[in-house]
Amino acid sequence: MLAEIAMFIQLLGMATLAAILPTIIVMCAIYLIYTYRVQIWWFIKGIMRAISYGLTCITDGKAAADKRLLERK
């Protein structure tokens, strides 16, 4: 009997965590995105520039990639 009660309490706790934790994580993510959106946008632009530079290096060569990089600034 005691084991069944302990298992029920454990199940109730897991169900509560399964319902609350994702909500807290999503709320924290929304807050961080809203607070640091300029820095996040700067980081994403940097990643996109690096990918673009890499693809240009592969397709047109390093000289063309450097030329396009200097044209943007």
Backbone as CSV, one residue per row, in Angstrom:
resi,resn,N_x,N_y,N_z,CA_x,CA_y,CA_z,C_x,C_y,C_z
1,MET,0.835,-1.199,0.000,0.000,0.000,0.000,0.875,1.258,0.000
2,LEU,1.897,1.234,0.826,2.780,2.401,0.904,3.526,2.610,-0.416
3,ALA,3.888,1.515,-1.072,4.600,1.609,-2.345,3.706,2.223,-3.418
4,GLU,2.415,1.858,-3.416,1.497,2.423,-4.398,1.318,3.922,-4.191
5,ILE,1.255,4.357,-2.949,1.110,5.786,-2.652,2.359,6.538,-3.088
6,ALA,3.533,5.946,-2.812,4.786,6.583,-3.219,4.873,6.670,-4.736
7,MET,4.461,5.624,-5.436,4.485,5.654,-6.896,3.503,6.683,-7.441
8,PHE,2.333,6.822,-6.814,1.352,7.812,-7.244,1.896,9.226,-7.054
9,ILE,2.531,9.473,-5.923,3.110,10.793,-5.672,4.225,11.083,-6.687
10,GLN,5.036,10.079,-6.980,6.103,10.246,-7.962,5.507,10.540,-9.346
11,LEU,4.453,9.808,-9.721,3.799,10.022,-11.005,3.192,11.421,-11.085
12,LEU,2.590,11.856,-9.992,2.006,13.200,-9.944,3.089,14.262,-10.100
13,GLY,4.218,14.053,-9.451,5.329,15.002,-9.582,5.884,15.047,-10.987
14,MET,6.014,13.880,-11.632,6.530,13.856,-13.000,5.548,14.526,-13.951
15,ALA,4.263,14.319,-13.767,3.264,14.947,-14.623,3.282,16.461,-14.457
16,THR,3.458,16.894,-13.221,3.531,18.336,-12.965,4.759,18.939,-13.638
17,LEU,5.902,18.269,-13.514,7.114,18.765,-14.169,6.972,18.749,-15.681
18,ALA,6.335,17.705,-16.216,6.153,17.612,-17.659,5.267,18.738,-18.183
19,ALA,4.370,19.250,-17.347,3.492,20.330,-17.771,4.126,21.699,-17.547
20,ILE,4.889,21.856,-16.479,5.386,23.181,-16.106,6.724,23.509,-16.757
21,LEU,7.654,22.557,-16.799,8.995,22.856,-17.309,9.019,23.366,-18.744
22,PRO,8.303,22.746,-19.695,8.322,23.314,-21.053,7.784,24.737,-21.111
23,THR,6.773,25.023,-20.298,6.217,26.371,-20.268,7.260,27.362,-19.770
24,ILE,7.977,27.009,-18.717,9.009,27.888,-18.177,10.129,28.080,-19.196
25,ILE,10.525,27.004,-19.871,11.597,27.095,-20.862,11.187,28.000,-22.015
26,VAL,9.956,27.856,-22.499,9.485,28.703,-23.604,9.409,30.154,-23.163
27,MET,8.931,30.411,-21.952,8.853,31.792,-21.466,10.245,32.406,-21.339
28,CYS,11.207,31.634,-20.839,12.582,32.139,-20.735,13.166,32.413,-22.119
29,ALA,12.899,31.531,-23.079,13.411,31.732,-24.436,12.826,32.991,-25.054
30,ILE,11.527,33.210,-24.883,10.889,34.421,-25.417,11.479,35.655,-24.760
31,TYR,11.687,35.621,-23.461,12.274,36.762,-22.762,13.679,37.060,-23.268
32,LEU,14.505,36.007,-23.411,15.878,36.221,-23.870,15.922,36.731,-25.303
33,ILE,15.058,36.193,-26.163,15.017,36.670,-27.548,14.583,38.124,-27.589
34,TYR,13.585,38.485,-26.805,13.113,39.869,-26.788,14.179,40.803,-26.213
35,THR,14.862,40.375,-25.182,15.852,41.233,-24.523,17.110,41.400,-25.357
36,TYR,17.568,40.321,-25.970,18.846,40.364,-26.682,18.669,40.222,-28.189
37,ARG,17.568,40.760,-28.731,17.288,40.568,-30.153,18.326,41.232,-31.045
38,VAL,18.889,42.365,-30.637,19.912,43.029,-31.457,21.174,42.174,-31.523
39,GLN,21.607,41.652,-30.390,22.791,40.808,-30.371,22.553,39.502,-31.134
40,ILE,21.357,38.939,-31.010,21.044,37.706,-31.724,21.040,37.969,-33.225
41,TRP,20.442,39.102,-33.647,20.420,39.446,-35.063,21.842,39.653,-35.588
42,TRP,22.702,40.304,-34.802,24.098,40.519,-35.197,24.812,39.174,-35.365
43,PHE,24.563,38.243,-34.454,25.170,36.919,-34.506,24.695,36.143,-35.734
44,ILE,23.392,36.201,-36.023,22.847,35.500,-37.189,23.414,36.085,-38.478
45,LYS,23.524,37.424,-38.543,24.107,38.042,-39.731,25.554,37.611,-39.912
46,GLY,26.297,37.496,-38.830,27.680,37.045,-38.917,27.782,35.625,-39.445
47,ILE,26.889,34.756,-38.975,26.883,33.375,-39.465,26.530,33.343,-40.954
48,MET,25.552,34.148,-41.358,25.161,34.175,-42.770,26.297,34.716,-43.638
49,ARG,27.010,35.717,-43.146,28.149,36.232,-43.900,29.253,35.196,-44.030
50,ALA,29.510,34.460,-42.962,30.542,33.417,-43.012,30.163,32.319,-44.001
51,ILE,28.896,31.919,-43.995,28.439,30.901,-44.942,28.555,31.419,-46.366
52,SER,28.141,32.663,-46.577,28.237,33.254,-47.913,29.683,33.334,-48.374
53,TYR,30.575,33.750,-47.478,31.995,33.837,-47.808,32.549,32.456,-48.157
54,GLY,32.182,31.464,-47.373,32.653,30.100,-47.633,32.161,29.563,-48.963
55,LEU,30.882,29.785,-49.265,30.348,29.321,-50.545,30.999,30.047,-51.720
56,THR,31.254,31.346,-51.557,31.919,32.096,-52.624,33.346,31.610,-52.810
57,CYS,34.021,31.293,-51.719,35.378,30.732,-51.818,35.371,29.415,-52.587
58,ILE,34.384,28.583,-52.303,34.314,27.279,-52.958,33.997,27.428,-54.445
59,THR,33.061,28.317,-54.763,32.611,28.403,-56.152,33.484,29.316,-57.011
60,ASP,33.850,30.508,-56.505,34.546,31.492,-57.340,36.011,31.681,-56.975
61,GLY,36.433,31.179,-55.839,37.808,31.350,-55.415,37.932,32.396,-54.330
62,LYS,39.061,32.367,-53.644,39.271,33.256,-52.496,39.347,34.716,-52.898
63,ALA,39.940,35.012,-54.049,40.073,36.415,-54.479,38.700,37.053,-54.693
64,ALA,37.789,36.323,-55.310,36.436,36.850,-55.535,35.696,37.012,-54.206
65,ALA,35.902,36.082,-53.291,35.231,36.172,-51.992,35.745,37.375,-51.206
66,ASP,37.072,37.602,-51.250,37.628,38.768,-50.562,37.120,40.063,-51.182
67,LYS,36.997,40.090,-52.512,36.502,41.283,-53.188,35.063,41.577,-52.786
68,ARG,34.219,40.543,-52.750,32.827,40.746,-52.350,32.721,41.149,-50.884
69,LEU,33.608,40.619,-50.053,33.593,40.974,-48.637,33.931,42.443,-48.453
70,LEU,34.897,42.932,-49.193,35.290,44.339,-49.073,34.226,45.268,-49.676
71,GLU,33.485,44.818,-50.666,32.418,45.629,-51.256,31.289,45.870,-50.287
72,ARG,31.040,44.922,-49.389,29.930,45.061,-48.430,30.208,46.103,-47.372
73,LYS,31.472,46.309,-47.031,31.785,47.208,-45.924,31.805,48.642,-46.321
